[in-house]
Amino acid sequence: AAGAWGVQVGAFGSANLARSAANEARSRIGLGSARPAVESVAQGRNTLYRARVLGLSRESAQSACEKLRSQGACIIVSPDAQG
């Protein structure tokens, strides 16, 4: 489905850090359909917050990661890997 893909630009110990990373990545991607998202994941006794930008097509997720990799890590997130 179009818009079901996304990218992950990092995992952080704080929701605020993850949110600002997701917002920054979204503005660098520059697509109107892109929306920043933060997903929390329990890691033992800690919580990690994944910074993601969702609402992309597969192609735009790939080109977004090419753009973002110069600044750091970028992982393409398929529709199956969300939720």
C-alpha positions as CSV (number, residue, x, y, z in Angstrom):
1,A,0.0,0.0,0.0
2,A,1.2,3.5,-0.8
3,G,2.1,5.4,2.3
4,A,2.6,2.2,4.4
5,W,6.4,2.4,4.5
6,G,8.6,4.4,6.7
7,V,12.2,5.0,7.9
8,Q,13.8,4.7,11.3
9,V,16.5,7.2,12.0
10,G,17.5,6.1,15.5
11,A,16.6,4.7,18.9
12,F,16.9,6.9,22.0
13,G,16.7,6.7,25.7
14,S,14.3,9.6,25.8
15,A,11.0,10.2,24.0
16,N,11.9,13.9,23.5
17,L,15.2,13.1,21.8
18,A,13.4,10.6,19.6
19,R,10.6,13.1,18.7
20,S,13.1,15.8,17.7
21,A,15.1,13.3,15.6
22,A,11.9,12.2,13.9
23,N,10.8,15.8,13.3
24,E,14.2,16.8,11.9
25,A,14.3,13.7,9.6
26,R,10.7,14.5,8.4
27,S,11.7,18.1,7.5
28,R,14.8,16.8,5.7
29,I,12.7,14.3,3.7
30,G,10.4,17.2,2.7
31,L,7.4,15.1,1.7
32,G,3.9,16.3,2.7
33,S,2.7,12.7,3.4
34,A,5.6,12.0,5.8
35,R,4.7,12.1,9.4
36,P,7.1,11.8,12.4
37,A,6.4,9.0,14.8
38,V,7.9,7.7,18.1
39,E,7.5,4.1,19.1
40,S,8.5,2.9,22.5
41,V,10.1,-0.5,23.0
42,A,10.9,-2.2,26.3
43,Q,14.6,-3.3,26.5
44,G,14.9,-5.1,29.8
45,R,14.2,-2.6,32.5
46,N,14.8,0.4,30.1
47,T,12.6,1.8,27.4
48,L,14.0,2.7,24.0
49,Y,12.2,5.2,21.8
50,R,12.5,4.6,18.0
51,A,12.4,7.8,15.9
52,R,10.6,7.1,12.7
53,V,9.0,8.9,9.8
54,L,6.0,7.1,8.4
55,G,3.5,7.6,5.6
56,L,6.0,6.9,2.8
57,S,5.9,4.7,-0.3
58,R,8.6,2.1,-0.7
59,E,10.4,4.3,-3.3
60,S,10.3,7.4,-1.2
61,A,11.5,5.4,1.9
62,Q,14.5,4.3,-0.1
63,S,15.3,7.7,-1.4
64,A,14.7,9.2,2.1
65,C,17.3,6.8,3.5
66,E,19.8,7.7,0.8
67,K,19.3,11.4,1.8
68,L,19.5,10.8,5.5
69,R,22.4,8.3,5.6
70,S,24.9,11.1,5.2
71,Q,23.8,12.4,8.6
72,G,23.6,9.0,10.3
73,A,21.8,5.7,10.4
74,C,18.7,5.0,8.5
75,I,16.7,1.8,8.3
76,I,13.7,1.3,5.9
77,V,10.7,0.1,7.8
78,S,8.3,-2.1,5.9
79,P,4.5,-2.2,6.7
80,D,5.0,-5.6,8.4
81,A,7.6,-4.1,10.8
82,Q,5.2,-1.5,12.2
83,G,2.9,-1.8,15.2
